[in-house]
């Protein structure tokens, strides 16, 4: 009878070890998939930017600075690795997108015929929709990062992780520009 209890305990330990390990792997894969979605939505912006380029080419002074911004943004989006999570690069892309859109909205006031152009309005609507998609994908990515980080940091998962996978916490996306506008800063530092 003692051997049955002993082997039952060993079996239960192995079973829970495997379940916890598999959950860590599942959560990491979900975070990777969410990152791929963010990168895919960012890449879809390139198609819109490519459509916007010939339209802007028609407007002299507006063309040069805007085209430079579009080219830089387009290149950064294309350099965003779909398999490796580079949150700093994503933060840079989101800042560039915001600056480009602000610049376009300010400059378009000087060209009323551009503002009235149906193609321009359609493209700006598509860019706005795409930015909303990116925002939603980032939110999903951050949620998956939270689940993954919890799965490797909470006891007994942290023991299983250190014994078998040794995964490190992922960094969530943070909008530093928006964060700098808030007066309140929560104290998330751990008390060590």
N, C-alpha and C positions, 0 to 999 in steps of 0.2 A: 504494500500500500504506500509506503514511503517513497519508493521509486516512481510510482505513478504521479504522486504530488510533485516530486522533484522534476520529472520530465515535463509535466504540465506547466510548471513555472518557467522552465527553460523555453518550452514551445511558445508560451504567451509572450515572454520577453522577445524572442526572435520575431514573432508575428507583429508585435507593436513596433519594433525597430524597423521592420520592412514597411509597415504602413506609414510611419512618420517619414522615413526616407523617401518613399514614393510621393508623399504630399509635398515635400520640399522640391523635388524634381518637377512635379506638376505645377507648382506655383512659379518656379523659375521659367518654365516653358510658357506659362501664361504671360509673364512679364516680357519675355522675348517676342511673343506674338503681338502684344500690345505695342511694343516699340516698332515692330515692322509696320503696323498700321499707321503709326505716327509718321514714319518715314515715307510710306506710300502716299498719304494725304499731302505731305510736303511736296513730294515729287509731282503731284497733280497740279500744283501751283505753277510749275514750269510750263505746262501746256497753256495755261491761261496767260502767263507772262509772254510766251511766244506769240500769242494772238494779239496782245496789247502792243507789242513792239512796232508793227507796221503802222498802227494807228497813231502812235506817238511820233513816229518819224516825220509826220506831216507838219509838226509844229516846232519851228526853229530853235529858239532859246530853251524851250521846255525839253527838247529832245536830248541834249547832251547830258545834263545832270541826271535826268530820269533814266536814260538809257544806261548810264554808268551804274546807277543803283540797281536797275533790273538785272544787268549782267552779273554784278557781284552777288545779288541774292540768288539768282539762278545757279551760279557756280557753287555757292555754299549748299544749296539744296541738293544738287547733284553729288556733292562730296559727302553728304550725310549717309553714313554706313547703315544699311538696313539690318545688319547682323550684330553690330556692336553698338551698345547704348552709349552715345556721346551727348549727355545732357547739356554740357557747355555749348556745343555746336548748335543744338536745338534752341537754346536760349538766344544765341547770336542770330539765328535765322528769324526767330519771332521778333526780335528787336528791329532787324532790318526790314521785315515785312511791315511792321507798324510805322517805321520812319518813311518807307516808300509810299504807303497809303496816305499818310499825312501830307507828304510832299505833293503827291498827285492832286489831292483835294485842294490844297492851297493854290497850286499852279493852274489848275483847270479854271479857276475864276478869271484868269487873264485870257482864256480862250473860250468864250461863250459858245462858239460853234462846236468845240470839242465836247463841252458839257451837254449840248443838245444832241450829239451824235448817238444814235441808237446802239451802235456797236460798242461804244465806250460805256454806255449805261449797262449794257448786258455783261460786259467783261467785269465791270466794277461789282455788279451783283454776284457774278460767279466767284470773284475773289473774296467777297464777304462771306458767301456760302462756304467756300473752301476754308477760310479762317475759322468759321464755326465748327467745321468738321475736324480741323486740326485741334481746336480747343477741346472738343469732346474726346478725341483720341488721346490727348495728353491727360485728360481727367481719368480715362480708363487705364492708361499706362501707370499713372501715379497710384491708383487703387491696387493694381496688380503688384507694383513695387512694394506697397505697404503689406499686402498679403504675403509676399515672398519674404520680406524682411522679418515679419512676425514669425513666419514658419521656421526661420533659422535662429531666431533670438530667444524664443520662449522655451522654457524648460518643460519637458525633457528634449524638445526638438533640437536645442542648441548642443546637447550632448551627442545626439545622433549625427547632427551635421559635422561636428568636430571629429567624430570617429570615422565617418564614411565619406562625406562629400567635401567638407571644408569650404563651403561657399561663403562669400563675403556679401554684406548688405549692398543693395543697389542704391544709387542716388536718384531721388525723385526730381522731376522738373520743377523749377521755381522761377517765377517771373520776377526777376530782381528789380526791374523798372517799376512794376506795380507795388512790390514790397516796399520800395523806398518811399512811396507816397503815404504809407500808413505810419501814424505816430505810435501806435501800440505794437510792441514786440514781445511775444510770449517768451518765457524763459524755458526753453526745452533742454537746457544743459542738464546732464545727469549729475546728481550729487555724489561725488566720489570721495 
